[in-house]
Amino acid sequence: MSPVDVESATGAGLVSLVGTGPGDPDLLTLRAAAELGRADVVVARRDRLHPEILAHCRADVEFHDTADGGDPVKAAARAAKAGKRVVRLFAGDPGLACALAEEGGALAKAGVPFEIVPGVPSVTAVPGYAGIPLTDAKHREVRVIDAAEGGVDWERFSDPAATLVILGAENSVGEVAKGLMAAGRPDSTPAAMTNLGTTTEQETVVSTLARLAADTKGMEPPGLIIVGDVVNWRDKLSWFETKALFGWRVLVPRTKEQAASLSEQLRAYGAVPDEVPTISVEPPRTPQQMERAVKGLVTGRYEWVVFTSTNAVKAVREKFTDYGLDARAFAGLKVAAVGEQTAAALVEFGVVPDLTPSGQQSSEGLAEVWPPYDEDLDPINRVLLPRADIATDTLIARLTELGWECEDVTAYRTVRAAPPPAPIREAIKGGGFDAVLFTSSSTVKNLIGIAGKPHNVTVIAVIGPQTAKTAEEYGLRVDVMADRPSVSALAEALAEYGAKRRAAQVEAGDPLRKPSQMRRGARRRK
C-alpha cells in the first residue's frame, strides 16, 4: 500500500519530504509547488529558504522553523497524526546529502504515512549554471562524493578519466586537493569551485588541484567542487555568470504590482531587483466627480476616454466593479492610451485602445496624433480624462485647440510614500545598489525625498529626457537613457550598458567588478 493509500485508508495526515532545488526558486518542480499549495504545515529552516518558495503556500499555512533546534521529525509526525498535510523541505534533493534516510526512517518507524518529492539536485544544477558539463565524448564517468564529514578514501577516486563532484568540502579545499594529488591525480588537473550556485550571488573560480585552495580562499559556503578535464568547457559554456547584469542589485522605485514585469525582465538579465515604492496611490478626496464620470461613460456623455497611466485604468476598473459593470460598458466609446503598460492594462481589462502615440509615448506624443473634432463625423465633442491630481494640462490644451471639450477628472491622488527601511536607505546613500531605474521625474524627487541621494558609484538609468533633466537638477549623473519611454526599453538599455561595461573590463584584463564594488571599502571578488 502506498503512502497516499495509507492516508486515505487511515484518515491520518501525510508528510511530503520535498526537495526545493539548489537555490534558484525557478528550479522548484511543479510537484513541489503543488504540495506547498496543499500544505497545512511546513517544516523547514526559514533562513535558508528563498521567499519565493514560501510564496506557493496558502496564507494560513502553519510554519515550524527548525532553526530553533526543534526536532523536525517530531513536528511533522505530530501534525500528520492530527490529520494535517505536512511538507518537510530539504535543500536540493532530499536523497542527496540530506537527512532523508534518517527522517524518512523515523517516520516509517512511527507509522506516519509519507511520500518523497525529488528536487533538482545541486550535483547537476550547479555545474550546469557554472557552464561545466559533467560528461563529454571523452569522459563518461561521474562520481559524487560527500566530503562534509571528512574521512574520504581518496585512493578510490584516483582515476583521471572520472569527473568528481565533491559536496561539503568548502571548508577543507586544501585537504581535498592534497588527498587527490597524493592518490595520483596530477597537480595540473583542472578543478573548479562554485559557491552559492544557481543564485545571482554565484561565483565560480577555475583553477588546478595545485592552486585550488589558494584561489578559492575567502569564498562563502555552500560550495561545490568539480575535478576533471570537463572543467575546461567553462570558457565556452559559461552562460549564467556572463549575463549582462549578473549579480547587479537594481533599485526599482515602483510598487510590487507595478514592478512585476520590470523585475522579471531584470532577473532575466541576471540582476537582483529591489522594489521600493516612492509614491502611494490613494482615492480622490471627493469621489462624487469620479462617480459622475463613470455614469457618463455608460449613458453616452463622451466620445473619447483617455487613459494616461495604469493607475487611471485601475481606478476606473474599480469603479466599474462597484457598479457591477465590465468592459462592455465601453461599447460605442473611443479609447486612447499613453504608454505600453497602460495599453496592456486596458487589454487585460478587455478593452483594445483605438489610439496610442506613434512616436513619443507621452501625453505630448498622444496630442500629436489626436484627430481634430469633426462635427459631421463626431456626434459628441466631449473627452473624459481620468487622471492623477497632479497631472499637467498639456494634453488638455492641445485637445481644446482641436475643438474638443475636455473633462479632467481626478481618478486618484499620488502622495509621497513612506521612507523605506533603514538598510535600504543606507544602501542607496552608501553605494550598495549597482543601479537605480527612474521611470519619471516624480520618482527622482520622491526617492531623494524619502531615502536620500544615490551614491556616485551607482548607475543612474532614466526613462526619457524630462526624467534625465530632473535627475541632473538634483545633482545626479545620468548614465543610461532608454531609446523610447517604456520600462521595458529602460531595462534593455541598462542591460546593454552592463554588457558594454563587462566587455570593456574583459578587454582591459581588469577584474570583473560591479559598480557597487567600485566604492571605497567594498569587498572585491576575484
C-alpha positions in Angstrom: 0.0 0.0 0.0 1.4 3.4 -1.0 1.7 6.3 1.5 -1.2 8.1 -0.2 -3.3 4.9 0.0 -2.5 4.7 3.7 -3.5 8.3 4.2 -7.0 7.7 2.7 -7.4 4.4 4.5 -6.5 5.6 8.0 -7.7 9.2 7.9 -4.2 10.2 9.1 -2.3 13.1 7.5 0.6 12.8 5.2 4.2 14.0 5.3 5.7 15.0 1.9 9.5 15.1 2.0 10.1 17.7 -0.6 13.3 19.0 -2.4 13.4 22.7 -3.0 16.2 22.6 -5.6 19.7 24.1 -5.3 18.8 27.8 -4.7 17.2 29.3 -7.8 13.4 29.4 -6.9 12.6 28.9 -10.6 14.0 25.4 -10.3 11.3 24.3 -7.9 9.4 21.4 -9.5 5.8 21.6 -10.4 5.0 18.8 -8.0 6.8 20.6 -5.1 4.9 23.8 -5.8 1.6 21.8 -5.8 2.5 20.2 -2.5 3.3 23.5 -0.9 0.0 24.9 -2.1 -1.8 22.0 -0.4 0.2 22.0 2.8 -1.4 22.7 6.2 2.0 22.7 7.9 5.5 23.4 6.5 8.6 22.2 8.4 12.0 23.9 7.4 14.6 26.4 8.3 13.2 29.7 7.2 16.5 31.5 7.0 17.6 29.0 4.3 14.6 29.4 2.1 14.1 31.8 -0.7 11.0 33.9 -0.1 9.6 32.9 -3.4 9.5 29.2 -2.3 7.1 30.0 0.5 5.0 32.2 -1.8 3.5 28.9 -3.1 1.9 28.3 0.3 -1.5 29.3 1.5 -1.8 32.4 3.6 -3.0 30.3 6.6 -0.2 27.7 6.5 1.4 26.9 9.8 5.2 27.1 9.7 7.6 25.2 12.0 11.1 26.8 11.9 13.7 24.2 12.7 16.4 26.9 13.2 15.5 26.9 16.9 16.7 23.3 17.3 13.4 21.6 17.3 13.1 18.0 16.1 11.7 18.2 12.5 10.5 14.6 12.6 8.5 15.0 15.8 6.9 18.3 14.5 6.0 16.6 11.2 4.7 13.4 12.8 2.6 15.3 15.4 0.9 17.4 12.7 0.3 14.4 10.4 -1.2 12.3 13.2 -3.6 15.3 13.7 -4.8 14.7 10.2 -2.8 17.6 8.6 -0.9 17.6 5.3 2.8 18.3 6.1 5.6 19.4 3.8 9.1 18.9 5.1 11.5 20.9 3.0 15.1 19.9 2.1 17.6 21.9 0.0 18.3 20.4 -3.4 17.1 16.8 -3.5 16.1 15.0 -0.2 18.1 11.9 -1.0 21.4 13.6 -1.7 23.5 15.0 1.2 20.3 15.5 3.2 18.7 13.6 6.1 16.1 11.7 4.1 17.3 8.3 5.3 17.2 9.3 9.0 13.9 11.3 8.9 12.1 9.0 6.4 13.2 6.0 8.5 11.9 7.7 11.7 8.6 8.4 10.1 8.3 4.8 8.9 9.1 3.6 12.4 6.4 5.9 13.9 3.8 4.6 11.4 3.4 8.0 9.8 2.4 8.0 6.0 4.9 9.8 3.9 6.0 10.4 0.3 9.2 11.6 -1.3 9.1 14.5 -3.9 12.6 14.7 -5.5 14.1 18.1 -6.2 16.6 19.3 -8.7 20.0 18.2 -7.2 22.9 20.6 -6.8 25.2 17.9 -8.2 23.8 18.6 -11.7 22.3 22.1 -11.4 25.3 23.9 -10.0 27.7 22.6 -12.7 25.1 23.4 -15.3 24.8 27.0 -14.1 28.6 27.2 -14.0 28.8 26.1 -17.6 30.6 22.8 -16.8 29.2 19.6 -18.3 29.8 16.6 -16.1 30.3 14.3 -19.2 31.5 14.7 -22.7 32.6 12.4 -25.5 35.9 11.5 -23.7 34.7 11.5 -20.1 31.7 9.3 -19.4 32.0 8.5 -15.7 30.8 10.8 -12.9 31.5 10.1 -9.2 29.8 12.1 -6.4 31.5 12.5 -3.0 30.0 13.9 0.2 33.1 15.2 2.0 31.2 17.0 4.7 32.2 14.5 7.4 35.7 14.0 6.2 37.5 10.7 6.3 37.2 10.1 2.5 39.5 7.4 1.0 40.8 9.4 -1.9 42.6 6.4 -3.4 39.2 5.2 -4.6 38.9 8.3 -6.8 42.3 8.4 -8.4 41.2 7.5 -12.0 41.9 10.7 -14.1 39.1 9.7 -16.5 36.4 10.2 -14.0 34.8 13.5 -13.2 34.5 14.2 -9.5 31.7 16.3 -7.9 32.6 17.0 -4.3 30.0 18.3 -1.8 30.5 19.8 1.6 34.2 20.5 1.2 34.2 24.3 1.1 36.0 24.4 4.4 38.5 21.7 3.6 39.5 22.5 0.0 43.2 22.1 0.8 42.8 18.7 2.3 40.7 17.5 -0.7 43.3 18.7 -3.2 46.2 17.1 -1.2 44.3 13.9 -0.9 43.6 13.6 -4.6 47.2 14.5 -5.6 48.5 12.0 -3.1 46.3 9.4 -4.6 47.8 10.0 -8.0 45.8 12.8 -9.6 48.2 15.2 -11.4 48.6 18.6 -9.7 47.7 20.2 -13.1 44.2 18.5 -13.1 41.6 21.2 -13.9 39.4 22.0 -10.9 36.7 24.5 -10.2 34.7 25.6 -7.2 31.3 27.3 -7.4 29.7 28.9 -4.3 26.1 29.9 -3.8 25.3 28.0 -7.0 22.2 28.9 -9.2 21.7 32.2 -7.3 22.6 35.6 -8.5 25.4 35.6 -5.9 27.0 32.6 -7.7 30.8 32.8 -8.1 33.0 30.2 -9.9 36.7 30.0 -9.7 38.6 27.8 -12.2 42.0 26.6 -11.2 44.0 23.4 -10.8 44.3 20.9 -7.9 47.6 22.5 -7.0 46.2 26.1 -6.9 42.6 25.5 -5.9 42.9 26.1 -2.1 44.8 29.4 -2.6 42.5 30.6 -5.5 39.3 30.0 -3.6 40.3 31.4 -0.2 37.5 33.5 1.2 34.7 32.1 -0.9 31.4 31.8 1.0 29.7 28.5 1.6 27.9 26.5 0.3 30.3 25.4 -2.3 30.7 22.6 -4.8 34.0 21.3 -6.3 34.4 19.8 -9.8 37.6 18.0 -10.7 38.4 16.7 -14.1 39.1 17.8 -17.7 35.4 18.7 -18.2 36.2 21.9 -16.3 37.9 23.2 -19.5 34.5 23.6 -21.1 33.6 26.5 -19.0 35.4 29.0 -21.3 32.9 28.2 -24.0 29.8 27.3 -22.0 29.6 29.9 -19.2 26.1 31.4 -19.7 24.8 32.4 -16.2 27.6 34.5 -14.7 28.2 36.2 -18.1 24.7 37.8 -18.2 24.7 41.5 -18.8 23.6 42.5 -15.3 24.7 39.4 -13.4 24.6 40.0 -9.7 23.7 43.7 -10.0 21.4 44.9 -7.2 19.0 47.2 -9.0 16.6 49.6 -7.2 13.2 49.7 -8.9 11.2 52.7 -7.4 7.8 51.3 -8.0 5.2 49.2 -6.1 5.4 45.4 -6.3 2.3 45.4 -8.5 3.7 48.0 -10.9 7.2 46.5 -11.0 6.3 42.8 -11.6 7.1 42.7 -15.4 10.1 45.0 -15.0 11.6 43.0 -12.2 11.1 39.8 -14.2 12.9 41.3 -17.1 15.8 42.4 -14.9 16.1 38.9 -13.4 16.4 37.6 -17.0 19.5 39.8 -17.4 20.9 38.3 -14.1 20.0 41.3 -11.9 18.6 41.3 -8.3 15.7 43.8 -8.3 14.7 45.6 -5.1 11.2 47.2 -5.4 10.9 50.3 -3.3 7.7 52.4 -3.9 8.3 56.2 -4.0 4.6 57.2 -4.3 1.5 55.9 -2.8 -1.7 55.9 -4.8 -4.9 56.9 -2.9 -8.5 57.5 -3.8 -9.6 61.1 -4.6 -10.7 63.1 -1.5 -14.2 63.6 -3.0 -15.4 60.6 -5.0 -18.5 62.2 -6.5 -16.7 63.6 -9.5 -15.4 60.2 -10.5 -18.8 58.6 -9.9 -20.5 61.1 -12.2 -17.8 60.5 -14.9 -18.4 56.7 -14.8 -22.1 57.2 -15.1 -21.4 59.5 -18.0 -19.4 56.7 -19.7 -22.4 54.4 -19.6 -25.0 57.0 -20.6 -23.1 58.2 -23.7 -21.9 61.5 -22.5 -18.4 61.1 -24.0 -16.9 60.4 -27.4 -13.5 59.6 -26.1 -11.9 58.5 -22.9 -8.1 58.9 -22.4 -6.0 56.8 -20.1 -2.6 58.2 -19.3 -1.5 55.6 -16.7 -2.1 52.2 -15.4 -3.4 53.8 -12.2 -6.1 55.5 -14.1 -7.2 52.2 -15.7 -7.2 50.6 -12.2 -9.3 53.5 -10.7 -11.9 53.2 -13.5 -12.0 49.5 -13.3 -12.6 49.6 -9.5 -15.5 52.0 -10.0 -16.9 49.6 -12.7 -16.7 46.8 -10.2 -18.6 48.9 -7.6 -21.4 49.4 -10.1 -21.4 45.8 -11.4 -20.1 46.9 -14.8 -17.4 45.3 -17.0 -15.6 46.1 -20.3 -18.9 46.0 -22.2 -19.7 49.4 -20.8 -17.1 50.9 -23.2 -19.2 49.9 -26.2 -19.5 52.9 -28.6 -16.7 54.8 -26.9 -13.3 55.5 -28.4 -10.4 54.8 -26.1 -6.9 56.3 -26.2 -3.9 55.2 -24.1 -0.4 56.6 -23.3 2.3 54.0 -22.9 2.8 50.3 -23.4 1.9 49.4 -19.8 -1.3 51.5 -19.9 -2.4 49.8 -23.2 -1.6 46.4 -21.7 -3.7 47.1 -18.6 -6.6 48.1 -20.8 -6.3 44.9 -22.9 -6.2 42.9 -19.7 -9.5 44.6 -18.8 -10.9 43.6 -22.2 -10.6 46.9 -23.9 -8.3 47.4 -27.0 -7.2 51.1 -27.4 -8.3 52.8 -30.6 -5.5 55.4 -30.4 -1.9 55.3 -29.0 1.1 57.6 -29.7 3.0 56.6 -32.7 6.2 58.1 -31.5 7.0 59.5 -28.1 4.9 57.5 -25.5 3.7 60.5 -23.5 0.8 62.9 -23.3 2.6 65.1 -25.8 3.0 62.2 -28.2 -0.7 61.4 -28.0 -1.6 65.0 -28.6 0.5 64.9 -31.9 -1.7 62.1 -33.3 -5.1 63.2 -31.9 -7.6 63.9 -34.7 -9.4 67.3 -34.8 -13.1 67.5 -33.9 -15.3 67.0 -37.0 -19.0 67.8 -36.3 -20.1 65.6 -39.3 -18.1 62.5 -38.1 -18.2 63.0 -34.3 -21.6 63.1 -32.8 -20.2 64.2 -29.4 -17.2 66.5 -28.9 -16.6 65.6 -25.2 -13.4 63.8 -23.9 -13.0 62.3 -20.5 -9.6 62.3 -18.9 -9.5 60.3 -15.6 -6.0 61.2 -14.2 -3.9 61.9 -11.2 -4.4 65.1 -9.1 -1.0 66.4 -10.2 -1.4 65.8 -14.0 -0.2 68.5 -16.4 -2.5 70.4 -18.8 -0.5 70.0 -22.0 -2.8 67.3 -23.4 -6.0 69.3 -22.5 -4.6 72.5 -24.1 -3.9 70.7 -27.4 -7.3 68.9 -27.5 -9.1 72.2 -26.8 -7.2 73.7 -29.8 -8.5 70.8 -31.9 -12.1 71.6 -31.0 -12.7 69.1 -28.2 -14.3 69.7 -24.8 -12.3 68.0 -22.1 -13.5 66.9 -18.7 -10.4 66.4 -16.5 -11.4 64.2 -13.6 -9.3 63.3 -10.6 -9.3 59.5 -10.6 -6.6 59.1 -7.9 -4.1 61.0 -5.8 -0.4 60.4 -5.7 1.3 61.1 -2.4 4.9 60.5 -1.4 5.4 57.0 0.0 6.8 56.3 3.5 10.6 56.1 3.8 11.9 52.6 3.1 13.6 50.5 5.9 16.9 51.8 7.2 19.0 49.1 5.4 17.6 50.2 2.1 18.2 53.9 2.8 21.8 53.1 3.8 22.3 51.0 0.7 21.1 53.9 -1.5 23.3 56.5 0.1 26.3 54.2 0.7 26.6 52.7 -2.8 25.0 49.3 -2.0 23.0 49.4 -5.2 24.6 49.0 -8.6 21.9 50.8 -10.4 18.7 52.8 -9.9 15.9 53.0 -12.5 14.0 56.2 -12.6 10.7 55.9 -14.5 9.5 59.5 -14.1 10.5 62.9 -12.7 8.4 62.3 -9.7 10.3 59.1 -8.8 13.5 61.1 -8.8 12.1 63.7 -6.5 10.3 61.3 -4.2 13.2 58.8 -3.9 15.6 61.5 -2.9 13.0 62.9 -0.5 12.3 59.7 1.3 15.7 57.9 1.1 18.4 60.3 0.1 20.6 60.8 -2.9 22.1 57.7 -4.6 25.9 57.2 -4.2 28.0 58.5 -7.1 29.1 54.9 -8.0 25.5 53.9 -8.6 24.5 53.8 -12.3 21.6 56.1 -12.9 19.2 55.0 -15.7 16.2 57.2 -16.7 13.2 56.6 -19.0 13.4 59.8 -21.0 14.8 63.3 -21.5 12.5 65.0 -18.9 13.4 62.5 -16.2 17.1 63.0 -17.2 16.7 66.7 -16.8 15.1 66.3 -13.3 17.9 63.9 -12.2 20.6 66.3 -13.3 18.8 69.2 -11.5 19.2 67.1 -8.3 22.9 66.6 -9.0 22.8 63.1 -10.4 24.9 61.9 -13.2 22.7 60.2 -15.8 24.5 57.1 -17.3 21.7 55.4 -19.2 18.6 56.7 -21.1 16.0 54.5 -22.8 15.6 55.0 -26.5 11.9 55.0 -26.1 9.9 55.9 -22.9 8.9 52.5 -21.7 10.1 50.5 -18.7 10.9 47.6 -20.9 13.2 49.8 -23.1 14.7 51.2 -19.9 15.7 47.6 -18.7 17.1 46.8 -22.2 19.2 50.0 -22.1 20.6 49.2 -18.7 21.4 45.6 -19.8 23.2 47.0 -22.9 25.2 49.3 -20.7 26.1 46.5 -18.4 27.2 44.3 -21.3 29.5 47.0 -22.7 30.9 47.7 -19.3 31.7 44.0 -18.8 33.3 43.7 -22.3 35.5 46.7 -21.5 36.7 45.1 -18.3 37.5 41.8 -20.1 39.3 43.6 -22.9 41.4 45.6 -20.5 42.2 42.5 -18.4 40.7 44.1 -15.4 38.9 42.1 -12.6 35.1 41.9 -13.2 33.6 44.3 -10.7 30.1 45.6 -10.3 29.5 49.3 -9.8 28.9 48.8 -6.1 32.3 47.1 -5.8 34.0 50.3 -7.0 33.2 52.2 -3.8 35.9 52.5 -1.2 35.9 49.6 1.2 33.8 47.3 -0.9 34.6 43.6 -1.0 36.4 42.8 -4.2 35.9 39.4 -5.9 38.5 37.5 -7.7 
